[in-house]
Amino acid sequence: MQAERKSELKNRIFIAIVVLTNAAGNVLLAVGMKQMPDFDNTSVMGYTASLFTNLWIFFGIALLVVWMVAQLSMFTWADLTYVLPVTAGGYVLTAILGKFFLGETVSIARWLGIALISFGVVLVSETPPHETGDDQ
């Protein structure tokens, strides 16, 4: 029973890490890219220099590296068909952050899609991370 609780806690922590770092990393990239010069009016070298010296982009990439490592780690104990749906909560958080931190407009259709994704996340999160194959 103790091992099961420890495994569930590890699973929840990694889901939180994947969701938070994915959403935050993408928002930081969006902020950084809005500060970039227009690609058509800048030399490739100038654009590349701007890209590598933008701290928003640097920290966005750093968070996305953490996201990728955490998600890959989850694949060592959980099925792909579990990991991707339960971490899709990152899409919900990204939309919320986009609305409130980036001032983006989110239409009713997008909110309905986000609600549908959320429902799917809840359904999948109620299943075990690794299926034994007994029900096939």
Secondary structure, 3 states (H helix, E strand, C coil): CHHHHHHHHHHHHHHHHHHHHHHHHHHHHHHHHHCCCCHHHCCHHHHHHHHHHCHHHHHHHHHHHHHHHHHHHHCCCCCHHHHHHHCCHHHHHHHHHHHHHCCCCCCHHHHHHHHHHHHHHHHHHCCCCCCCCCCC
